[in-house]
Amino acid sequence: MPAAAPLEDHSIEFRLAVPEGEGYIGNPDDYVDAAGYEALQQNLAETDSDGRRGASPTSKASVEALETTEIKSELEALACAVCKDIVGVGEMVKKLPCGHGYHEDCIIPWLGSRNSCLVCRYELPTDDAEYEEERKKRATAAAAPSSSSGGIGGISGDYETQFF
């Protein structure tokens, strides 16, 4: 058996030069010291004084008005988006206005903290007047026509589209 040829060393050595005395790598403004962290926490606590995050719970009237239906055939079977279990023939589901169905025991707790469908984000009414007012403003803004001139690339006038 012939002697094995020595392996050539093709490794590359990388060295990171960090200036002496600096404890930061990158931008020092990316770091928060203890005093800055305390100030950040205080600021967040003051701006979130009501403790609520995200959407409001679904209104009690809306939850009570949800349709309860029985799955009568395999074609109607569905997967509950909360627990991921199949809702089979003979089982009852709560249907949201958007048409998505869930186990009652799964969707009722969800609607107690949020007002949206887990699948399509359809928003149900809430009992929170302030939230409803904001929602109406968002809907109005989304439906408003854009301020563009209506032309292509900001160019208005008559033009013709040709397909080849």
PyMOL commands that set and color helices and strands:
alter all, ss='L'
color gray80, all
select helices_A, chain A and resi 28-30+34-47+60-64+74-76+104-111+129-143
alter helices_A, ss='H'
color red, helices_A
select strands_A, chain A and resi 67-70+78-79+86-87+92-95+101-102
alter strands_A, ss='S'
color yellow, strands_A
deselect
rebuild
show_as cartoon
